[in-house]
């Protein structure tokens, strides 16, 4: 049985920045399946076109770099002109890799902050006057590194922490017309992020051991979290970071194993 009723988002226009692959493409597909008119954007025009074809015959696939305010603003103007004022905007473009702070160049650090944090600001600032207000929902994709320091992740930790605070500030400034929230996915199977951050069996096991639910998450589960946040069910939710991580950020999962063994 479907988690959400058919046509829940009928008549809505959604834009997903970074929606050409992975979690963001999964979100775009889910929004379209529930009736929304959907546009996605990424830097590679061919990849954007392929993503749109996967989403559905009426989806738009556009090219634009979130690091360039004018470029991403132009993309969103096209979306509004073709599909109407936007009701849902997801900012999910991200860059990441494993590197110690002393082994990372200033340019490498700046690149991740530019894509993740500056990109989120550019998308949200650029879409504000193109939104269908009141009632618009903005969602940023963040990560557990925002609140839990992780070695080899100085760039991502800094960028995601900035995104979390940006979400809260915009929720304060833009309420009551616009809701601004975030989703913090945990280890999600089959994603590029997992390939980069857990490239070997030992690292994957270390990630797995921290998951309270003792399974990998799915792209579909993150997409359902996004549907909740942009649906009427979350009409009183703003400035919130929704962890969709199987409890991997809660604490020491090994103690949970011990407790279950003693019960």
Secondary structure as GFF3:
##gff-version 3
##sequence-region A 1 263
A	DSSP	beta_strand	13	17	.	.	.	ID=ss1
A	DSSP	alpha_helix	22	33	.	.	.	ID=ss2
A	DSSP	beta_strand	37	42	.	.	.	ID=ss3
A	DSSP	alpha_helix	45	55	.	.	.	ID=ss4
A	DSSP	beta_strand	60	63	.	.	.	ID=ss5
A	DSSP	alpha_helix	69	83	.	.	.	ID=ss6
A	DSSP	beta_strand	88	91	.	.	.	ID=ss7
A	DSSP	three_ten_helix	101	103	.	.	.	ID=ss8
A	DSSP	alpha_helix	106	113	.	.	.	ID=ss9
A	DSSP	pi_helix	114	118	.	.	.	ID=ss10
A	DSSP	alpha_helix	119	127	.	.	.	ID=ss11
A	DSSP	three_ten_helix	128	130	.	.	.	ID=ss12
A	DSSP	beta_strand	136	143	.	.	.	ID=ss13
A	DSSP	three_ten_helix	144	146	.	.	.	ID=ss14
A	DSSP	alpha_helix	154	174	.	.	.	ID=ss15
A	DSSP	beta_strand	178	185	.	.	.	ID=ss16
A	DSSP	alpha_helix	192	197	.	.	.	ID=ss17
A	DSSP	alpha_helix	201	209	.	.	.	ID=ss18
A	DSSP	alpha_helix	219	230	.	.	.	ID=ss19
A	DSSP	three_ten_helix	232	234	.	.	.	ID=ss20
A	DSSP	beta_strand	241	244	.	.	.	ID=ss21
A	DSSP	alpha_helix	253	262	.	.	.	ID=ss22
###
